[in-house]
Amino acid sequence: MSFDRDRSSLFVPPSTQDHIKGMLNATVVLVMYGDYQCQESADVYRLIKVIGRQLSVSLGENYLCFIFRHFPQIEIHSHAQRAAEAAEAAAVQGQFWPMHEMLFTHQQKLENGYLVEYANNLGLDISQFLQDISKKVYIDAVNKDIESGLHSGVTAAPALFINGIWYSVGVARRRHRWNIEQLMAAIITASH
């Protein structure tokens, strides 16, 4: 795993418009482009959660800021776009991260009926949620994330940027697995 300097750096800098866990002025800002229907995206997100907890305990709560941006791969994941829109609809009701967790936890069940069930479980205003989803109110927000990813050189999810620099698992992606030790080392290295 390495920082890939042949690729572009992060085209759209982190901002308060993003979905953020932590503070933007953290020592390390980790941006993930992900797809809710992609198993590898879910796996990487779980690694990041573990790393975030460990770093928070050992180096303080303001060490790592995590940002999630949508990158649904609709050509291979038919429900990813709608799931991303559901996360955005939940965000407007103050429930992005709980919906985000729900979508990754149940990524094999992302059809519309399940999305409504998840929204109901989170106590969202179902009428508003359904209206937002049916009218595709948040498609532009999702497309904005996709566009920023494409401008940064992202071609597939998951894609990580650590302090604005592309971080990859190697050229032959499918032969390499994301690894907690290597990702943790890259995050710590980025802070120096």
Secondary structure, DSSP 8 states (H G I E B T S, - for coil): -EE-TTS---SS---TTSEEES-TTSSEEEEEEE-TT-HHHHHHHHHHHHHHHHHHHHH-TTSEEEEEEE---TTT-TTHHHHHHHHHHHHHTT-HHHHHHHHHHTTT--SHHHHHHHHHHTT--HHHHHHHHHTTTTHHHHHHHHHHHHHTT--SS-EEEETTEEEES-SSGGGS---HHHHHHHHHHHT-
